[in-house]
Amino acid sequence: MWNYEKRLEYPVNIKNPDPAMAAMVISQYGGPDGELGASMRYLSQRYTMPYREVAGILTDIGTEEPAPQ
C-alpha cells in the first residue's frame, strides 16, 4: 500500500524569484540537450542494439543520467 504525502524533503522559501535563472535551469534539465533528453536517447537506443551487454550498459547510463549528483 502506498501513502502519498505532497511535501518537499527540504523546505524552500523563495524570497526573490529569478525567471532568467529558472529558464536556464529548466533548459539544462528538460531542454533538447538536457539530462532528460539524453536519458531518453540512451534508453531508446538500447532497443536497437544487437549486443545484450551493450544494451545493458545503455540501460544503466539512461537510468543514471537524470539522477542528482
PDB file of N, CA, C and O in Angstrom:
ATOM      1  N   MET A   1       0.841  -1.172   0.000  1.00  0.00           N
ATOM      2  CA  MET A   1       0.000   0.000   0.000  1.00  0.00           C
ATOM      3  C   MET A   1       0.889   1.238   0.000  1.00  0.00           C
ATOM      4  O   MET A   1       1.919   1.273   0.673  1.00  0.00           O
ATOM      5  N   TRP A   2       0.484   2.251  -0.757  1.00  0.00           N
ATOM      6  CA  TRP A   2       1.252   3.473  -0.886  1.00  0.00           C
ATOM      7  C   TRP A   2       0.581   4.593  -0.116  1.00  0.00           C
ATOM      8  O   TRP A   2      -0.645   4.706  -0.095  1.00  0.00           O
ATOM      9  N   ASN A   3       1.399   5.418   0.514  1.00  0.00           N
ATOM     10  CA  ASN A   3       0.916   6.599   1.211  1.00  0.00           C
ATOM     11  C   ASN A   3       1.621   7.807   0.599  1.00  0.00           C
ATOM     12  O   ASN A   3       2.825   7.982   0.782  1.00  0.00           O
ATOM     13  N   TYR A   4       0.882   8.631  -0.121  1.00  0.00           N
ATOM     14  CA  TYR A   4       1.469   9.778  -0.805  1.00  0.00           C
ATOM     15  C   TYR A   4       1.287  11.037   0.032  1.00  0.00           C
ATOM     16  O   TYR A   4       0.168  11.409   0.386  1.00  0.00           O
ATOM     17  N   GLU A   5       2.402  11.684   0.339  1.00  0.00           N
ATOM     18  CA  GLU A   5       2.373  12.959   1.041  1.00  0.00           C
ATOM     19  C   GLU A   5       3.017  14.003   0.148  1.00  0.00           C
ATOM     20  O   GLU A   5       4.192  13.893  -0.200  1.00  0.00           O
ATOM     21  N   LYS A   6       2.243  15.021  -0.224  1.00  0.00           N
ATOM     22  CA  LYS A   6       2.766  16.055  -1.109  1.00  0.00           C
ATOM     23  C   LYS A   6       3.501  17.098  -0.269  1.00  0.00           C
ATOM     24  O   LYS A   6       2.927  18.109   0.137  1.00  0.00           O
ATOM     25  N   ARG A   7       4.782  16.831  -0.018  1.00  0.00           N
ATOM     26  CA  ARG A   7       5.616  17.778   0.707  1.00  0.00           C
ATOM     27  C   ARG A   7       7.056  17.609   0.231  1.00  0.00           C
ATOM     28  O   ARG A   7       7.449  16.540  -0.235  1.00  0.00           O
ATOM     29  N   LEU A   8       7.822  18.665   0.356  1.00  0.00           N
ATOM     30  CA  LEU A   8       9.211  18.643  -0.080  1.00  0.00           C
ATOM     31  C   LEU A   8      10.092  18.027   0.997  1.00  0.00           C
ATOM     32  O   LEU A   8       9.783  18.089   2.187  1.00  0.00           O
ATOM     33  N   GLU A   9      11.192  17.434   0.558  1.00  0.00           N
ATOM     34  CA  GLU A   9      12.135  16.868   1.506  1.00  0.00           C
ATOM     35  C   GLU A   9      12.791  17.968   2.343  1.00  0.00           C
ATOM     36  O   GLU A   9      12.995  17.815   3.547  1.00  0.00           O
ATOM     37  N   TYR A  10      13.115  19.075   1.681  1.00  0.00           N
ATOM     38  CA  TYR A  10      13.704  20.222   2.368  1.00  0.00           C
ATOM     39  C   TYR A  10      12.802  21.434   2.145  1.00  0.00           C
ATOM     40  O   TYR A  10      12.346  21.648   1.021  1.00  0.00           O
ATOM     41  N   PRO A  11      12.533  22.221   3.161  1.00  0.00           N
ATOM     42  CA  PRO A  11      11.674  23.395   2.969  1.00  0.00           C
ATOM     43  C   PRO A  11      12.327  24.416   2.039  1.00  0.00           C
ATOM     44  O   PRO A  11      13.542  24.611   2.074  1.00  0.00           O
ATOM     45  N   VAL A  12      11.517  25.057   1.216  1.00  0.00           N
ATOM     46  CA  VAL A  12      12.008  26.037   0.254  1.00  0.00           C
ATOM     47  C   VAL A  12      11.258  27.346   0.480  1.00  0.00           C
ATOM     48  O   VAL A  12      10.027  27.376   0.468  1.00  0.00           O
ATOM     49  N   ASN A  13      11.985  28.392   0.681  1.00  0.00           N
ATOM     50  CA  ASN A  13      11.409  29.733   0.818  1.00  0.00           C
ATOM     51  C   ASN A  13      12.049  30.632  -0.230  1.00  0.00           C
ATOM     52  O   ASN A  13      13.211  31.015  -0.097  1.00  0.00           O
ATOM     53  N   ILE A  14      11.295  30.969  -1.268  1.00  0.00           N
ATOM     54  CA  ILE A  14      11.815  31.813  -2.345  1.00  0.00           C
ATOM     55  C   ILE A  14      11.500  33.259  -2.009  1.00  0.00           C
ATOM     56  O   ILE A  14      10.335  33.651  -1.935  1.00  0.00           O
ATOM     57  N   LYS A  15      12.553  34.053  -1.805  1.00  0.00           N
ATOM     58  CA  LYS A  15      12.372  35.459  -1.452  1.00  0.00           C
ATOM     59  C   LYS A  15      12.399  36.344  -2.686  1.00  0.00           C
ATOM     60  O   LYS A  15      11.599  37.273  -2.799  1.00  0.00           O
ATOM     61  N   ASN A  16      13.311  36.068  -3.616  1.00  0.00           N
ATOM     62  CA  ASN A  16      13.451  36.865  -4.840  1.00  0.00           C
ATOM     63  C   ASN A  16      13.407  35.929  -6.050  1.00  0.00           C
ATOM     64  O   ASN A  16      14.429  35.333  -6.392  1.00  0.00           O
ATOM     65  N   PRO A  17      12.267  35.786  -6.697  1.00  0.00           N
ATOM     66  CA  PRO A  17      12.201  34.915  -7.869  1.00  0.00           C
ATOM     67  C   PRO A  17      13.089  35.456  -8.999  1.00  0.00           C
ATOM     68  O   PRO A  17      13.159  36.664  -9.223  1.00  0.00           O
ATOM     69  N   ASP A  18      13.760  34.544  -9.699  1.00  0.00           N
ATOM     70  CA  ASP A  18      14.645  34.909 -10.808  1.00  0.00           C
ATOM     71  C   ASP A  18      14.228  34.104 -12.038  1.00  0.00           C
ATOM     72  O   ASP A  18      14.712  32.988 -12.227  1.00  0.00           O
ATOM     73  N   PRO A  19      13.341  34.643 -12.880  1.00  0.00           N
ATOM     74  CA  PRO A  19      12.852  33.898 -14.039  1.00  0.00           C
ATOM     75  C   PRO A  19      13.951  33.512 -15.038  1.00  0.00           C
ATOM     76  O   PRO A  19      13.864  32.461 -15.673  1.00  0.00           O
ATOM     77  N   ALA A  20      14.968  34.343 -15.179  1.00  0.00           N
ATOM     78  CA  ALA A  20      16.053  34.027 -16.119  1.00  0.00           C
ATOM     79  C   ALA A  20      16.823  32.791 -15.648  1.00  0.00           C
ATOM     80  O   ALA A  20      17.143  31.912 -16.449  1.00  0.00           O
ATOM     81  N   MET A  21      17.114  32.728 -14.364  1.00  0.00           N
ATOM     82  CA  MET A  21      17.823  31.564 -13.819  1.00  0.00           C
ATOM     83  C   MET A  21      16.934  30.322 -13.897  1.00  0.00           C
ATOM     84  O   MET A  21      17.420  29.232 -14.198  1.00  0.00           O
ATOM     85  N   ALA A  22      15.655  30.478 -13.632  1.00  0.00           N
ATOM     86  CA  ALA A  22      14.729  29.347 -13.717  1.00  0.00           C
ATOM     87  C   ALA A  22      14.677  28.802 -15.141  1.00  0.00           C
ATOM     88  O   ALA A  22      14.646  27.586 -15.331  1.00  0.00           O
ATOM     89  N   ALA A  23      14.666  29.674 -16.141  1.00  0.00           N
ATOM     90  CA  ALA A  23      14.660  29.236 -17.533  1.00  0.00           C
ATOM     91  C   ALA A  23      15.939  28.484 -17.881  1.00  0.00           C
ATOM     92  O   ALA A  23      15.896  27.495 -18.612  1.00  0.00           O
ATOM     93  N   MET A  24      17.079  28.945 -17.364  1.00  0.00           N
ATOM     94  CA  MET A  24      18.345  28.274 -17.628  1.00  0.00           C
ATOM     95  C   MET A  24      18.374  26.890 -16.980  1.00  0.00           C
ATOM     96  O   MET A  24      18.833  25.927 -17.595  1.00  0.00           O
ATOM     97  N   VAL A  25      17.892  26.787 -15.757  1.00  0.00           N
ATOM     98  CA  VAL A  25      17.892  25.500 -15.050  1.00  0.00           C
ATOM     99  C   VAL A  25      16.979  24.505 -15.756  1.00  0.00           C
ATOM    100  O   VAL A  25      17.365  23.353 -15.952  1.00  0.00           O
ATOM    101  N   ILE A  26      15.782  24.926 -16.141  1.00  0.00           N
ATOM    102  CA  ILE A  26      14.845  24.010 -16.787  1.00  0.00           C
ATOM    103  C   ILE A  26      15.339  23.612 -18.174  1.00  0.00           C
ATOM    104  O   ILE A  26      15.068  22.497 -18.620  1.00  0.00           O
ATOM    105  N   SER A  27      16.057  24.494 -18.865  1.00  0.00           N
ATOM    106  CA  SER A  27      16.594  24.114 -20.177  1.00  0.00           C
ATOM    107  C   SER A  27      17.705  23.078 -20.032  1.00  0.00           C
ATOM    108  O   SER A  27      17.852  22.208 -20.890  1.00  0.00           O
ATOM    109  N   GLN A  28      18.483  23.161 -18.961  1.00  0.00           N
ATOM    110  CA  GLN A  28      19.540  22.167 -18.740  1.00  0.00           C
ATOM    111  C   GLN A  28      18.963  20.814 -18.362  1.00  0.00           C
ATOM    112  O   GLN A  28      19.552  19.780 -18.676  1.00  0.00           O
ATOM    113  N   TYR A  29      17.838  20.811 -17.703  1.00  0.00           N
ATOM    114  CA  TYR A  29      17.239  19.539 -17.293  1.00  0.00           C
ATOM    115  C   TYR A  29      16.336  18.971 -18.370  1.00  0.00           C
ATOM    116  O   TYR A  29      16.443  17.787 -18.690  1.00  0.00           O
ATOM    117  N   GLY A  30      15.454  19.773 -18.938  1.00  0.00           N
ATOM    118  CA  GLY A  30      14.460  19.245 -19.855  1.00  0.00           C
ATOM    119  C   GLY A  30      14.563  19.739 -21.273  1.00  0.00           C
ATOM    120  O   GLY A  30      13.707  19.401 -22.090  1.00  0.00           O
ATOM    121  N   GLY A  31      15.570  20.524 -21.609  1.00  0.00           N
ATOM    122  CA  GLY A  31      15.716  21.039 -22.962  1.00  0.00           C
ATOM    123  C   GLY A  31      16.253  19.976 -23.917  1.00  0.00           C
ATOM    124  O   GLY A  31      16.464  18.830 -23.519  1.00  0.00           O
ATOM    125  N   PRO A  32      16.474  20.354 -25.177  1.00  0.00           N
ATOM    126  CA  PRO A  32      16.932  19.373 -26.178  1.00  0.00           C
ATOM    127  C   PRO A  32      18.300  18.768 -25.866  1.00  0.00           C
ATOM    128  O   PRO A  32      18.572  17.629 -26.247  1.00  0.00           O
ATOM    129  N   ASP A  33      19.148  19.503 -25.192  1.00  0.00           N
ATOM    130  CA  ASP A  33      20.462  18.984 -24.818  1.00  0.00           C
ATOM    131  C   ASP A  33      20.549  18.741 -23.320  1.00  0.00           C
ATOM    132  O   ASP A  33      21.647  18.681 -22.766  1.00  0.00           O
ATOM    133  N   GLY A  34      19.426  18.602 -22.668  1.00  0.00           N
ATOM    134  CA  GLY A  34      19.398  18.434 -21.216  1.00  0.00           C
ATOM    135  C   GLY A  34      19.470  16.987 -20.785  1.00  0.00           C
ATOM    136  O   GLY A  34      19.597  16.076 -21.603  1.00  0.00           O
ATOM    137  N   GLU A  35      19.387  16.800 -19.495  1.00  0.00           N
ATOM    138  CA  GLU A  35      19.522  15.471 -18.889  1.00  0.00           C
ATOM    139  C   GLU A  35      18.407  14.521 -19.322  1.00  0.00           C
ATOM    140  O   GLU A  35      18.664  13.355 -19.624  1.00  0.00           O
ATOM    141  N   LEU A  36      17.180  15.016 -19.352  1.00  0.00           N
ATOM    142  CA  LEU A  36      16.056  14.153 -19.700  1.00  0.00           C
ATOM    143  C   LEU A  36      16.138  13.699 -21.155  1.00  0.00           C
ATOM    144  O   LEU A  36      15.853  12.543 -21.464  1.00  0.00           O
ATOM    145  N   GLY A  37      16.527  14.605 -22.045  1.00  0.00           N
ATOM    146  CA  GLY A  37      16.676  14.247 -23.452  1.00  0.00           C
ATOM    147  C   GLY A  37      17.772  13.208 -23.658  1.00  0.00           C
ATOM    148  O   GLY A  37      17.603  12.269 -24.436  1.00  0.00           O
ATOM    149  N   ALA A  38      18.889  13.374 -22.965  1.00  0.00           N
ATOM    150  CA  ALA A  38      19.982  12.408 -23.066  1.00  0.00           C
ATOM    151  C   ALA A  38      19.549  11.048 -22.543  1.00  0.00           C
ATOM    152  O   ALA A  38      19.861  10.016 -23.137  1.00  0.00           O
ATOM    153  N   SER A  39      18.833  11.052 -21.434  1.00  0.00           N
ATOM    154  CA  SER A  39      18.352   9.799 -20.861  1.00  0.00           C
ATOM    155  C   SER A  39      17.441   9.063 -21.831  1.00  0.00           C
ATOM    156  O   SER A  39      17.571   7.851 -22.005  1.00  0.00           O
ATOM    157  N   MET A  40      16.524   9.781 -22.462  1.00  0.00           N
ATOM    158  CA  MET A  40      15.604   9.147 -23.417  1.00  0.00           C
ATOM    159  C   MET A  40      16.340   8.609 -24.638  1.00  0.00           C
ATOM    160  O   MET A  40      15.966   7.566 -25.176  1.00  0.00           O
ATOM    161  N   ARG A  41      17.389   9.314 -25.084  1.00  0.00           N
ATOM    162  CA  ARG A  41      18.170   8.814 -26.225  1.00  0.00           C
ATOM    163  C   ARG A  41      18.882   7.513 -25.873  1.00  0.00           C
ATOM    164  O   ARG A  41      18.867   6.572 -26.666  1.00  0.00           O
ATOM    165  N   TYR A  42      19.502   7.445 -24.703  1.00  0.00           N
ATOM    166  CA  TYR A  42      20.162   6.207 -24.289  1.00  0.00           C
ATOM    167  C   TYR A  42      19.157   5.058 -24.190  1.00  0.00           C
ATOM    168  O   TYR A  42      19.420   3.953 -24.666  1.00  0.00           O
ATOM    169  N   LEU A  43      18.015   5.324 -23.574  1.00  0.00           N
ATOM    170  CA  LEU A  43      17.038   4.252 -23.380  1.00  0.00           C
ATOM    171  C   LEU A  43      16.403   3.806 -24.690  1.00  0.00           C
ATOM    172  O   LEU A  43      16.084   2.627 -24.841  1.00  0.00           O
ATOM    173  N   SER A  44      16.211   4.711 -25.636  1.00  0.00           N
ATOM    174  CA  SER A  44      15.630   4.298 -26.914  1.00  0.00           C
ATOM    175  C   SER A  44      16.655   3.563 -27.782  1.00  0.00           C
ATOM    176  O   SER A  44      16.281   2.674 -28.546  1.00  0.00           O
ATOM    177  N   GLN A  45      17.936   3.917 -27.677  1.00  0.00           N
ATOM    178  CA  GLN A  45      18.971   3.249 -28.465  1.00  0.00           C
ATOM    179  C   GLN A  45      19.214   1.818 -28.001  1.00  0.00           C
ATOM    180  O   GLN A  45      19.684   0.989 -28.780  1.00  0.00           O
ATOM    181  N   ARG A  46      18.906   1.522 -26.765  1.00  0.00           N
ATOM    182  CA  ARG A  46      19.156   0.173 -26.257  1.00  0.00           C
ATOM    183  C   ARG A  46      18.327  -0.869 -26.982  1.00  0.00           C
ATOM    184  O   ARG A  46      18.732  -2.029 -27.065  1.00  0.00           O
ATOM    185  N   TYR A  47      17.158  -0.477 -27.516  1.00  0.00           N
ATOM    186  CA  TYR A  47      16.284  -1.449 -28.178  1.00  0.00           C
ATOM    187  C   TYR A  47      16.779  -1.840 -29.569  1.00  0.00           C
ATOM    188  O   TYR A  47      16.362  -2.874 -30.092  1.00  0.00           O
ATOM    189  N   THR A  48      17.648  -1.051 -30.175  1.00  0.00           N
ATOM    190  CA  THR A  48      18.195  -1.407 -31.486  1.00  0.00           C
ATOM    191  C   THR A  48      19.610  -1.967 -31.393  1.00  0.00           C
ATOM    192  O   THR A  48      20.216  -2.286 -32.416  1.00  0.00           O
ATOM    193  N   MET A  49      20.136  -2.089 -30.193  1.00  0.00           N
ATOM    194  CA  MET A  49      21.499  -2.581 -30.001  1.00  0.00           C
ATOM    195  C   MET A  49      21.529  -4.097 -30.163  1.00  0.00           C
ATOM    196  O   MET A  49      20.794  -4.802 -29.472  1.00  0.00           O
ATOM    197  N   PRO A  50      22.372  -4.614 -31.070  1.00  0.00           N
ATOM    198  CA  PRO A  50      22.406  -6.064 -31.290  1.00  0.00           C
ATOM    199  C   PRO A  50      23.127  -6.845 -30.188  1.00  0.00           C
ATOM    200  O   PRO A  50      22.952  -8.060 -30.089  1.00  0.00           O
ATOM    201  N   TYR A  51      23.926  -6.182 -29.367  1.00  0.00           N
ATOM    202  CA  TYR A  51      24.686  -6.876 -28.331  1.00  0.00           C
ATOM    203  C   TYR A  51      24.045  -6.628 -26.967  1.00  0.00           C
ATOM    204  O   TYR A  51      23.877  -5.480 -26.558  1.00  0.00           O
ATOM    205  N   ARG A  52      23.692  -7.689 -26.272  1.00  0.00           N
ATOM    206  CA  ARG A  52      22.978  -7.564 -24.992  1.00  0.00           C
ATOM    207  C   ARG A  52      23.816  -6.866 -23.919  1.00  0.00           C
ATOM    208  O   ARG A  52      23.271  -6.146 -23.083  1.00  0.00           O
ATOM    209  N   GLU A  53      25.135  -7.074 -23.935  1.00  0.00           N
ATOM    210  CA  GLU A  53      25.983  -6.440 -22.936  1.00  0.00           C
ATOM    211  C   GLU A  53      25.947  -4.920 -23.089  1.00  0.00           C
ATOM    212  O   GLU A  53      25.860  -4.188 -22.103  1.00  0.00           O
ATOM    213  N   VAL A  54      26.015  -4.458 -24.336  1.00  0.00           N
ATOM    214  CA  VAL A  54      25.994  -3.021 -24.591  1.00  0.00           C
ATOM    215  C   VAL A  54      24.601  -2.464 -24.307  1.00  0.00           C
ATOM    216  O   VAL A  54      24.475  -1.337 -23.827  1.00  0.00           O
ATOM    217  N   ALA A  55      23.561  -3.234 -24.597  1.00  0.00           N
ATOM    218  CA  ALA A  55      22.195  -2.787 -24.295  1.00  0.00           C
ATOM    219  C   ALA A  55      22.033  -2.592 -22.791  1.00  0.00           C
ATOM    220  O   ALA A  55      21.364  -1.653 -22.359  1.00  0.00           O
ATOM    221  N   GLY A  56      22.630  -3.455 -22.000  1.00  0.00           N
ATOM    222  CA  GLY A  56      22.576  -3.307 -20.545  1.00  0.00           C
ATOM    223  C   GLY A  56      23.297  -2.059 -20.070  1.00  0.00           C
ATOM    224  O   GLY A  56      22.839  -1.382 -19.149  1.00  0.00           O
ATOM    225  N   ILE A  57      24.425  -1.755 -20.698  1.00  0.00           N
ATOM    226  CA  ILE A  57      25.166  -0.542 -20.340  1.00  0.00           C
ATOM    227  C   ILE A  57      24.350   0.702 -20.690  1.00  0.00           C
ATOM    228  O   ILE A  57      24.305   1.655 -19.911  1.00  0.00           O
ATOM    229  N   LEU A  58      23.702   0.696 -21.864  1.00  0.00           N
ATOM    230  CA  LEU A  58      22.860   1.835 -22.250  1.00  0.00           C
ATOM    231  C   LEU A  58      21.702   2.022 -21.276  1.00  0.00           C
ATOM    232  O   LEU A  58      21.320   3.151 -20.969  1.00  0.00           O
ATOM    233  N   THR A  59      21.147   0.915 -20.792  1.00  0.00           N
ATOM    234  CA  THR A  59      20.078   0.998 -19.798  1.00  0.00           C
ATOM    235  C   THR A  59      20.595   1.623 -18.511  1.00  0.00           C
ATOM    236  O   THR A  59      19.942   2.487 -17.925  1.00  0.00           O
ATOM    237  N   ASP A  60      21.775   1.182 -18.071  1.00  0.00           N
ATOM    238  CA  ASP A  60      22.361   1.739 -16.845  1.00  0.00           C
ATOM    239  C   ASP A  60      22.631   3.234 -16.977  1.00  0.00           C
ATOM    240  O   ASP A  60      22.333   4.007 -16.066  1.00  0.00           O
ATOM    241  N   ILE A  61      23.199   3.640 -18.121  1.00  0.00           N
ATOM    242  CA  ILE A  61      23.500   5.057 -18.333  1.00  0.00           C
ATOM    243  C   ILE A  61      22.213   5.860 -18.416  1.00  0.00           C
ATOM    244  O   ILE A  61      22.114   6.941 -17.836  1.00  0.00           O
ATOM    245  N   GLY A  62      21.222   5.335 -19.139  1.00  0.00           N
ATOM    246  CA  GLY A  62      19.952   6.048 -19.301  1.00  0.00           C
ATOM    247  C   GLY A  62      19.196   6.244 -18.003  1.00  0.00           C
ATOM    248  O   GLY A  62      18.503   7.247 -17.833  1.00  0.00           O
ATOM    249  N   THR A  63      19.321   5.298 -17.088  1.00  0.00           N
ATOM    250  CA  THR A  63      18.594   5.441 -15.819  1.00  0.00           C
ATOM    251  C   THR A  63      19.377   6.303 -14.822  1.00  0.00           C
ATOM    252  O   THR A  63      18.780   6.894 -13.923  1.00  0.00           O
ATOM    253  N   GLU A  64      20.691   6.382 -14.967  1.00  0.00           N
ATOM    254  CA  GLU A  64      21.501   7.197 -14.055  1.00  0.00           C
ATOM    255  C   GLU A  64      21.632   8.648 -14.521  1.00  0.00           C
ATOM    256  O   GLU A  64      21.965   9.524 -13.724  1.00  0.00           O
ATOM    257  N   GLU A  65      21.375   8.904 -15.787  1.00  0.00           N
ATOM    258  CA  GLU A  65      21.560  10.247 -16.345  1.00  0.00           C
ATOM    259  C   GLU A  65      20.754  11.312 -15.599  1.00  0.00           C
ATOM    260  O   GLU A  65      21.330  12.346 -15.261  1.00  0.00           O
ATOM    261  N   PRO A  66      19.472  11.131 -15.324  1.00  0.00           N
ATOM    262  CA  PRO A  66      18.726  12.193 -14.636  1.00  0.00           C
ATOM    263  C   PRO A  66      18.891  12.186 -13.111  1.00  0.00           C
ATOM    264  O   PRO A  66      18.294  13.022 -12.433  1.00  0.00           O
ATOM    265  N   ALA A  67      19.669  11.283 -12.571  1.00  0.00           N
ATOM    266  CA  ALA A  67      19.819  11.204 -11.112  1.00  0.00           C
ATOM    267  C   ALA A  67      20.618  12.395 -10.594  1.00  0.00           C
ATOM    268  O   ALA A  67      21.560  12.831 -11.257  1.00  0.00           O
ATOM    269  N   PRO A  68      20.267  12.931  -9.432  1.00  0.00           N
ATOM    270  CA  PRO A  68      21.033  14.048  -8.857  1.00  0.00           C
ATOM    271  C   PRO A  68      22.448  13.604  -8.489  1.00  0.00           C
ATOM    272  O   PRO A  68      22.688  12.445  -8.151  1.00  0.00           O
ATOM    273  N   GLN A  69      23.357  14.539  -8.565  1.00  0.00           N
ATOM    274  CA  GLN A  69      24.752  14.178  -8.326  1.00  0.00           C
ATOM    275  C   GLN A  69      25.294  14.725  -7.076  1.00  0.00           C
ATOM    276  O   GLN A  69      26.460  14.495  -6.756  1.00  0.00           O
TER     277      GLN A  69
END
